[in-house]
Amino acid sequence: MALAGACACAGATPFAITYTGTISDSLMPEIINGQNYTVTLVFDNRDDNTAINQLWIGAHLTCTIWRMNNTGNVVFAQDLVARLPTVVGTTTTNAVGALTSIFTEVRDTMIPAGAYTASGVALTAPVHWFANGGNAVFADSTSGYRTFRDSGPGVQMNIANWSAPQPFSGPCSAFASPEAATAVPTLGEWTMVLLGLATAVVGARRLRRHSRQPAGTGHPKQIRG
C-alpha cells in the first residue's frame, strides 16, 4: 500500500534533513554491519518556499524514510501526518538557511503494519525506531525483537550530524525511487516550461540549418584496374 505524498498543500515546499550513521550489532541479516544507513525527516510548516529563518515543530513532521546499507536497498518509510511520533524540541535555521537547532528526540514505537511501508526486508509489526542519541535505533518484533544499533550512541541529534534543509519531492513510500524520495532541489513549473521551449527552439534552428545545406556534388572515385 503506497502512502500519501509528503505534502498535499499548495504554495509551500516541504523540506528534509538527513542523518548518516553506521550500522552496528544488526540482528537482521538484510541489514549489514559496518555499512551506512540514513534517516531522513521531512517537515512542512506551510510558511513559504525557503529554508531561511525557519521554525519547524513536531506537528510539522510529515514523513520519515530510513535507508539501510550502502546501496540503500532496505527501506522503511512512515507517514508522520497520519501517525505523529513523540518529538522533543524544535528545528530552526538562520539567515542563510543553515541549521541552528534540531529536535533532541524523534521516536515512534508500537507502529502497526498499516502505518508504514518497507522494502528489502520482511518486518514483523509492531516496528520501533528512535532518533534520540541512544537506544537500539530500529527494531521489529520478530522473535522477541530484531534490532540494529548505530556505531555511536544512537542517532546523533546535533546539527553537525545532519544535512542542511533541502527541498523535498516524492511520496512517503519505501517503494519510491531513491531519486524521488531523497531531499533534492527541484525546478519550478515555469522553469521546466522555459527549458522545454529553449530545447524546441534549438532543435528547430538545427533543422533549418541542415535543410539549407546543398546536396553533395562530389563524383564517385574512379576504380582503376
KOLNU-963691 format. One record per atom (N, C-alpha, C): residue number from 1; atom name; z, y, x. Coordinates in pm, whole numbers. Each point is the difference from the previous one (the first is absolute). Layout:
<atoms>
k; a; z; y; x
NUM; CA; Z; Y; X
...
</atoms>
This chain:
<atoms>
k; a; z; y; x
1; N; 0; -120; 85
1; CA; 0; 120; -85
1; C; 0; 124; 88
2; N; -99; 85; -13
2; CA; -8; 121; 80
2; C; 91; 106; -61
3; N; 74; 66; 87
3; CA; 89; 105; -47
3; C; -75; 130; -14
4; N; 61; 93; -67
4; CA; -64; 129; -24
4; C; -14; 75; 130
5; N; -87; 102; -1
5; CA; -19; 82; 118
5; C; 125; 75; 36
6; N; 3; 49; 124
6; CA; 119; 66; 49
6; C; 30; 128; -76
7; N; -104; 63; -56
7; CA; 22; 122; -77
7; C; -110; 17; -101
8; N; 38; 23; -124
8; CA; -100; 20; -104
8; C; -11; 146; -40
9; N; 70; 88; 70
9; CA; 1; 140; -39
9; C; -120; 72; 59
10; N; -37; 112; -63
10; CA; -112; 80; 47
10; C; 54; 124; 68
11; N; -73; 48; 102
11; CA; 36; 124; 65
11; C; 108; -12; 104
12; N; 42; -119; 34
12; CA; 101; -19; 104
12; C; -42; -118; 86
13; N; 43; 4; 126
13; CA; -36; -105; 95
13; C; 124; -80; 37
14; N; -3; -131; -16
14; CA; 109; -82; 53
14; C; -3; 4; 153
15; N; 116; -6; 62
15; CA; 10; -8; 145
15; C; 77; -126; 38
16; N; -21; -45; 122
16; CA; 65; -122; 47
16; C; 46; 16; 144
17; N; 110; -68; 31
17; CA; 49; -10; 137
17; C; 12; -148; 34
18; N; -18; -33; 127
18; CA; -3; -141; 40
18; C; 87; -24; 123
19; N; 77; -107; -8
19; CA; 85; -47; 110
19; C; -64; -124; 61
20; N; 4; -12; 132
20; CA; -49; -120; 68
20; C; 114; -63; 78
21; N; 27; -127; -26
21; CA; 105; -73; 70
21; C; -52; -131; 54
22; N; 91; -78; 59
22; CA; -35; -130; 57
22; C; 76; -109; -73
23; N; -71; -104; -39
23; CA; 59; -111; -76
23; C; 91; -83; 89
24; N; 116; -36; -53
24; CA; 97; -81; 75
24; C; 69; -97; -95
25; N; 39; -115; 52
25; CA; 80; -98; -76
25; C; -64; -37; -133
26; N; -132; -15; -1
26; CA; -68; -32; -125
26; C; 22; -145; -40
27; N; 36; -20; -125
27; CA; 12; -133; -58
27; C; -119; -32; -90
28; N; -102; 85; 6
28; CA; -122; -22; -77
28; C; -112; -31; 99
29; N; -59; -118; -5
29; CA; -102; -37; 99
29; C; -120; 92; 0
30; N; -29; 65; -112
30; CA; -115; 90; -7
30; C; 26; 133; 71
31; N; 127; 32; 22
31; CA; 39; 128; 62
31; C; 47; -30; 141
32; N; -71; 53; 100
32; CA; 7; -49; 138
32; C; 92; 87; 85
33; N; 99; -63; 62
33; CA; 92; 71; 89
33; C; -75; 68; 114
34; N; 46; 119; 35
34; CA; -58; 75; 111
34; C; -120; 85; -38
35; N; -52; -18; -120
35; CA; -113; 81; -43
35; C; 48; 120; -81
36; N; -90; 94; -22
36; CA; 36; 123; -70
36; C; 3; -19; -151
37; N; 77; 85; -65
37; CA; -9; 15; -145
37; C; 13; 148; -32
38; N; -52; 40; -115
38; CA; 9; 139; -41
38; C; 60; 10; -139
39; N; 70; 109; -22
39; CA; 55; 33; -132
39; C; -55; 137; -38
40; N; -72; 7; -109
40; CA; -55; 127; -49
40; C; 71; 40; -128
41; N; 47; 123; -4
41; CA; 60; 58; -120
41; C; -93; 109; -52
42; N; -35; -8; -126
42; CA; -88; 98; -63
42; C; 81; 82; -99
43; N; -21; 131; 1
43; CA; 73; 85; -95
43; C; -89; 112; -51
44; N; 38; 54; -113
44; CA; -77; 106; -65
44; C; 96; 88; -79
45; N; 13; 126; 44
45; CA; 88; 92; -73
45; C; -78; 88; -98
46; N; -130; -28; -16
46; CA; -86; 71; -94
46; C; 1; 151; 25
47; N; 16; 36; 128
47; CA; 7; 141; 36
47; C; -140; 53; 29
48; N; -57; -43; 112
48; CA; -134; 46; 36
48; C; -62; -101; 96
49; N; -102; 42; 73
49; CA; -75; -92; 83
49; C; 27; 18; 148
50; N; 118; 46; 35
50; CA; 33; 22; 139
50; C; 132; -67; 35
51; N; 14; -36; 129
51; CA; 126; -56; 49
51; C; 92; 108; 55
52; N; -42; 125; -5
52; CA; 75; 110; 60
52; C; 118; 40; -90
53; N; 118; 13; 64
53; CA; 121; 47; -69
53; C; 26; -76; -130
54; N; 3; -131; 11
54; CA; 17; -85; -118
54; C; 139; -64; -4
55; N; 40; -33; -122
55; CA; 124; -75; -25
55; C; -34; -116; -91
56; N; 33; -122; 45
56; CA; -17; -119; -82
56; C; 135; -68; -18
57; N; 33; -32; -124
57; CA; 125; -69; -32
57; C; -33; -142; -44
58; N; 102; -77; -27
58; CA; -22; -139; -38
58; C; -88; -17; -121
59; N; 13; 90; -98
59; CA; -79; -10; -122
59; C; -149; 24; 24
60; N; -35; 54; 117
60; CA; -141; 24; 31
60; C; -68; -121; 63
61; N; 75; -103; 36
61; CA; -62; -119; 59
61; C; -87; -71; -104
62; N; -120; -40; 42
62; CA; -92; -67; -92
62; C; -37; -140; 44
63; N; 12; -32; 129
63; CA; -49; -129; 48
63; C; 58; -30; 137
64; N; 18; -127; 30
64; CA; 25; -44; 137
64; C; -93; -116; 32
65; N; -55; 1; 120
65; CA; -88; -106; 46
65; C; 50; -48; 136
66; N; 25; -129; 10
66; CA; 43; -63; 124
66; C; -115; -86; 51
67; N; -39; 21; 126
67; CA; -105; -81; 63
67; C; 59; -69; 122
68; N; -7; -132; 1
68; CA; 60; -78; 106
68; C; -106; -62; 91
69; N; 37; -13; 128
69; CA; -83; -53; 108
69; C; -96; 107; 51
70; N; -47; -19; 123
70; CA; -89; 99; 61
70; C; -127; 20; -81
71; N; -44; -105; -67
71; CA; -122; 10; -81
71; C; 28; 50; -141
72; N; 126; 13; -37
72; CA; 34; 44; -135
72; C; -46; -96; -108
73; N; -3; -129; 34
73; CA; -53; -100; -95
73; C; 101; -45; -104
74; N; 126; 37; 16
74; CA; 102; -27; -101
74; C; 44; 135; -58
75; N; -13; 14; -131
75; CA; 22; 130; -63
75; C; 90; -15; -123
76; N; 92; 95; -14
76; CA; 85; 11; -118
76; C; -12; 143; -51
77; N; -20; 17; -129
77; CA; -9; 134; -59
77; C; 81; 6; -128
78; N; 67; 114; -20
78; CA; 82; 16; -120
78; C; -19; 138; -59
79; N; -22; 5; -129
79; CA; -10; 125; -74
79; C; 141; 56; -21
80; N; 28; 114; 63
80; CA; 135; 57; -8
80; C; 15; 98; -116
81; N; -108; 24; -74
81; CA; 11; 77; -124
81; C; 56; -89; -109
82; N; -53; -121; -7
82; CA; 47; -94; -102
82; C; 141; -50; 28
83; N; 36; -5; 129
83; CA; 132; -50; 38
83; C; 50; 85; 116
84; N; 87; 95; -29
84; CA; 51; 92; 101
84; C; 100; -70; 90
85; N; -16; 8; 133
85; CA; 95; -62; 91
85; C; 126; 85; 17
86; N; 95; -54; 73
86; CA; 117; 78; 40
86; C; -40; 91; 115
87; N; 27; 129; -13
87; CA; -42; 98; 101
87; C; 117; 91; 33
88; N; 18; 24; 130
88; CA; 101; 95; 46
88; C; -71; 105; 85
89; N; 27; 127; -27
89; CA; -58; 107; 80
89; C; -132; 50; -56
90; N; -64; 87; 78
90; CA; -129; 59; -37
90; C; -92; -2; 122
91; N; -127; 25; -26
91; CA; -99; 15; 108
91; C; -58; 140; -10
92; N; -2; 73; 112
92; CA; -47; 138; 0
92; C; -94; 24; 118
93; N; -79; 107; -12
93; CA; -91; 40; 108
93; C; 15; 148; 28
94; N; -57; 43; 113
94; CA; 9; 140; 39
94; C; -134; 71; -22
95; N; -14; 117; 63
95; CA; -117; 84; -22
95; C; -129; -56; 57
96; N; 9; -104; 82
96; CA; -121; -65; 51
96; C; -18; -140; -57
97; N; 82; -37; -97
97; CA; -13; -130; -64
97; C; 65; -115; 74
98; N; 83; 30; 100
98; CA; 70; -105; 74
98; C; 131; -35; -70
99; N; 42; -125; 15
99; CA; 126; -42; -61
99; C; 118; 73; 61
100; N; 90; 47; -85
100; CA; 125; 59; 47
100; C; 121; -82; -45
101; N; -19; -85; -101
101; CA; 104; -95; -41
101; C; -68; -114; -72
102; N; 72; -111; -13
102; CA; -54; -117; -66
102; C; 113; -69; -76
103; N; -34; -73; -104
103; CA; 100; -77; -72
103; C; 83; -82; 100
104; N; 130; -8; -22
104; CA; 83; -85; 86
104; C; 2; -145; -47
105; N; -36; -21; -125
105; CA; -9; -137; -51
105; C; -97; -6; -117
106; N; -87; -101; 4
106; CA; -83; -36; -115
106; C; 3; -152; -6
107; N; 44; -56; -111
107; CA; 10; -146; -9
107; C; -14; -45; -145
108; N; -39; -126; -14
108; CA; -3; -59; -133
108; C; 30; -148; 15
109; N; 76; -53; -92
109; CA; 38; -142; 3
109; C; -21; -61; -139
110; N; -3; -131; -2
110; CA; -16; -73; -125
110; C; -127; 41; -75
111; N; -110; 14; 76
111; CA; -126; 45; -58
111; C; -69; -119; -67
112; N; -26; 6; -129
112; CA; -61; -114; -69
112; C; -148; -13; 34
113; N; -56; -116; -30
113; CA; -138; -30; 38
113; C; -100; 98; -59
114; N; 23; 49; -119
114; CA; -96; 90; -63
114; C; 0; 141; 53
115; N; 90; 31; 93
115; CA; 14; 138; 47
115; C; -66; 25; 135
116; N; -67; -99; 57
116; CA; -63; 17; 130
116; C; -125; -86; 9
117; N; -82; 29; 102
117; CA; -110; -89; 36
117; C; 18; -39; 145
118; N; -51; -117; 37
118; CA; 9; -49; 137
118; C; -125; -79; 34
119; N; -43; 10; 124
119; CA; -114; -79; 47
119; C; 32; -52; 140
120; N; -54; -117; 31
120; CA; 22; -60; 131
120; C; 128; -78; 13
121; N; 82; 1; -104
121; CA; 126; -73; 1
121; C; 38; -30; -146
122; N; 57; -117; -23
122; CA; 50; -36; -133
122; C; 148; 33; -6
123; N; 35; 107; -71
123; CA; 138; 44; -10
123; C; 65; -59; -125
124; N; 128; -30; 12
124; CA; 79; -46; -113
124; C; 91; 112; -47
125; N; -19; 47; -121
125; CA; 84; 106; -54
125; C; 141; -52; -28
126; N; 98; 91; 8
126; CA; -15; 142; 27
126; C; -17; 31; 149
127; N; -67; 113; 25
127; CA; -26; 49; 136
127; C; 94; 116; 28
128; N; 30; 20; 128
128; CA; 92; 106; 41
128; C; -57; 68; 125
129; N; 8; 132; 7
129; CA; -39; 70; 123
129; C; 93; 119; 24
130; N; 11; 35; 128
130; CA; 97; 102; 41
130; C; -61; 90; 107
131; N; 1; 129; -24
131; CA; -33; 99; 103
131; C; 121; 89; 15
132; N; 91; -41; 87
132; CA; 129; 70; 11
132; C; 66; -12; 137
133; N; -76; -43; 100
133; CA; 59; -11; 133
133; C; 90; -120; 16
134; N; -5; -94; -91
134; CA; 83; -120; 9
134; C; -59; -111; -85
135; N; 77; -104; -20
135; CA; -40; -113; -84
135; C; -120; -75; 59
136; N; -20; -120; -49
136; CA; -130; -64; 15
136; C; -95; 81; -86
137; N; -113; 42; 55
137; CA; -78; 102; -69
137; C; -75; -52; -122
138; N; -27; -133; -5
138; CA; -79; -55; -110
138; C; 45; -142; -26
139; N; 6; -39; -128
139; CA; 45; -135; -34
139; C; -55; -42; -135
140; N; -21; -131; -15
140; CA; -23; -55; -133
140; C; 105; -106; -26
141; N; -12; -70; -110
141; CA; 107; -91; -42
141; C; -34; -147; 21
142; N; -98; -28; 86
142; CA; -35; -139; 27
142; C; 112; -69; 77
143; N; 52; -109; -52
143; CA; 101; -81; 69
143; C; 115; 84; 51
144; N; 55; 82; -86
144; CA; 116; 79; 39
144; C; -32; 114; 92
145; N; -114; 64; -20
145; CA; -46; 120; 69
145; C; -74; -32; 130
146; N; -126; 39; 2
146; CA; -77; 9; 124
146; C; -5; 148; 35
147; N; 19; 32; 125
147; CA; 9; 140; 41
147; C; -81; 24; 126
148; N; -20; 128; 30
148; CA; -32; 40; 137
148; C; 70; 131; 28
149; N; 24; 23; 129
149; CA; 71; 118; 44
149; C; -90; 88; 85
150; N; 47; 120; 25
150; CA; -62; 90; 96
150; C; 62; -26; 137
151; N; -80; 16; 106
151; CA; 55; -24; 134
151; C; 108; 100; 36
152; N; 2; 115; -67
152; CA; 111; 94; 13
152; C; 97; -22; -115
153; N; 89; 93; -22
153; CA; 95; -15; -112
153; C; -61; 39; -134
154; N; -98; -74; -45
154; CA; -62; 28; -129
154; C; -107; 107; 8
155; N; -55; 35; -116
155; CA; -99; 107; -8
155; C; 69; 131; 35
156; N; -47; 67; 105
156; CA; 68; 119; 51
156; C; -31; 122; -86
157; N; 103; 57; -58
157; CA; -17; 113; -92
157; C; 27; 131; 73
158; N; -86; 29; 97
158; CA; 2; 130; 66
158; C; -144; 45; 19
159; N; -21; 130; 8
159; CA; -135; 55; -5
159; C; -84; -43; 119
160; N; 62; -32; 114
160; CA; -77; -39; 118
160; C; -72; -132; -20
161; N; 46; -82; -92
161; CA; -58; -133; -20
161; C; -99; -8; -116
162; N; -27; 111; -63
162; CA; -91; 1; -115
162; C; -116; 94; 26
163; N; -115; -33; -57
163; CA; -117; 86; 15
163; C; 18; 128; -80
164; N; -77; 101; 36
164; CA; -3; 122; -80
164; C; -61; -31; -137
165; N; 38; 73; -104
165; CA; -59; -25; -132
165; C; -151; 20; 2
166; N; -71; -96; -59
166; CA; -145; 6; -10
166; C; -41; -23; -145
167; N; -110; 60; -44
167; CA; -50; -28; -136
167; C; -24; -149; -18
168; N; 28; -48; -119
168; CA; -11; -143; -29
168; C; -98; -22; -114
169; N; -87; -98; 17
169; CA; -89; -39; -109
169; C; -1; -151; -9
170; N; -24; -50; -118
170; CA; -6; -144; -17
170; C; 106; -50; -95
171; N; -18; -121; -51
171; CA; 96; -58; -93
171; C; 125; -52; 70
172; N; 107; -12; -73
172; CA; 124; -58; 52
172; C; -8; -151; -22
173; N; -76; -66; 86
173; CA; -24; -143; -19
173; C; -14; -69; 135
174; N; 51; -122; 9
174; CA; -15; -79; 121
174; C; -142; -48; 19
175; N; -83; 13; -101
175; CA; -137; -50; 7
175; C; -101; 109; 30
176; N; 47; 124; 19
176; CA; -90; 108; 38
176; C; -38; -15; 146
177; N; -118; 49; 37
177; CA; -40; -5; 140
177; C; 90; 91; 81
178; N; 23; -32; 129
178; CA; 86; 86; 82
178; C; -48; 144; 3
179; N; -132; 21; -2
179; CA; -52; 136; 5
179; C; 40; 78; -124
180; N; -1; -68; -115
180; CA; 30; 70; -125
180; C; 149; 21; -18
181; N; 82; -86; 59
181; CA; 143; 4; -25
181; C; 79; 55; 116
182; N; -66; 61; 94
182; CA; 67; 58; 114
182; C; 0; 151; -14
183; N; 101; 66; 56
183; CA; 6; 144; -7
183; C; -112; 59; 83
184; N; -99; 59; -64
184; CA; -114; 57; 71
184; C; -42; 129; -69
185; N; -52; 97; 79
185; CA; -53; 120; -63
185; C; -122; -36; -84
186; N; -20; 71; -112
186; CA; -114; -27; -87
186; C; -81; 126; -20
187; N; -131; -17; -18
187; CA; -87; 112; -28
187; C; 6; 35; -147
188; N; -4; 129; -30
188; CA; -1; 44; -138
188; C; -132; -31; -68
189; N; 0; 7; -133
189; CA; -119; -33; -77
189; C; -116; 90; 36
190; N; 24; 133; 12
190; CA; -110; 90; 31
190; C; -51; -21; 142
191; N; 88; -36; 92
191; CA; -45; -29; 136
191; C; -96; -117; 1
192; N; 32; -105; -77
192; CA; -88; -115; -8
192; C; -135; 39; -61
193; N; 1; 86; -102
193; CA; -126; 44; -61
193; C; -86; 75; 100
194; N; 62; 92; 77
194; CA; -75; 78; 99
194; C; -56; -89; 109
195; N; 78; -99; 45
195; CA; -50; -93; 101
195; C; -120; -77; -53
196; N; 7; -41; -126
196; CA; -113; -72; -59
196; C; -124; 86; -7
197; N; 14; 128; -39
197; CA; -114; 91; -6
197; C; -59; 24; 137
198; N; 87; 17; 102
198; CA; -48; 21; 136
198; C; -80; -119; 49
199; N; 48; -120; -29
199; CA; -72; -121; 40
199; C; -136; -7; -66
200; N; -8; 37; -128
200; CA; -127; -3; -73
200; C; -99; 100; 58
201; N; 48; 121; 36
201; CA; -88; 103; 57
201; C; -57; -47; 133
202; N; 85; -55; 87
202; CA; -47; -49; 130
202; C; -104; -108; -18
203; N; 22; -91; -95
203; CA; -96; -107; -24
203; C; -133; 54; -49
204; N; 2; 100; -88
204; CA; -124; 58; -52
204; C; -78; 69; 110
205; N; 68; 72; 89
205; CA; -68; 68; 111
205; C; -68; -101; 92
206; N; 69; -109; 31
206; CA; -59; -101; 86
206; C; -123; -62; -65
207; N; 4; -22; -132
207; CA; -113; -58; -70
207; C; -120; 93; 4
208; N; 20; 132; -22
208; CA; -110; 95; 5
208; C; -60; 8; 139
209; N; 86; 0; 104
209; CA; -49; 7; 138
209; C; -86; -121; 33
210; N; 42; -117; -48
210; CA; -75; -123; 27
210; C; -135; 1; -71
211; N; -5; 55; -124
211; CA; -124; 0; -77
211; C; -102; 96; 56
212; N; 44; 103; 76
212; CA; -93; 98; 56
212; C; -64; -48; 130
213; N; 51; -102; 64
213; CA; -55; -47; 126
213; C; -135; -64; -24
214; N; -110; 36; 84
214; CA; -133; -60; -18
214; C; 2; -146; 34
215; N; -91; -72; -65
215; CA; -12; -143; 29
215; C; -46; -20; 142
216; N; 35; -111; 60
216; CA; -37; -28; 138
216; C; -150; -6; 19
217; N; -54; 56; 115
217; CA; -144; 3; 30
217; C; -34; -80; 123
218; N; 93; -71; 52
218; CA; -27; -76; 122
218; C; -100; -112; -24
219; N; -75; -37; 106
219; CA; -97; -107; -10
219; C; 62; -128; 51
220; N; -38; -112; -57
220; CA; 54; -125; 52
220; C; -44; -24; 142
221; N; 88; -59; 76
221; CA; -32; -26; 140
221; C; -113; -101; 10
222; N; -90; 22; 101
222; CA; -111; -92; 21
222; C; 51; -121; 77
223; N; -36; -115; -50
223; CA; 41; -123; 67
223; C; -111; -43; 94
224; N; 28; -6; 127
224; CA; -100; -37; 99
224; C; 3; -150; 21
225; N; -123; -55; 9
225; CA; -8; -142; 25
225; C; 25; -36; 144
</atoms>
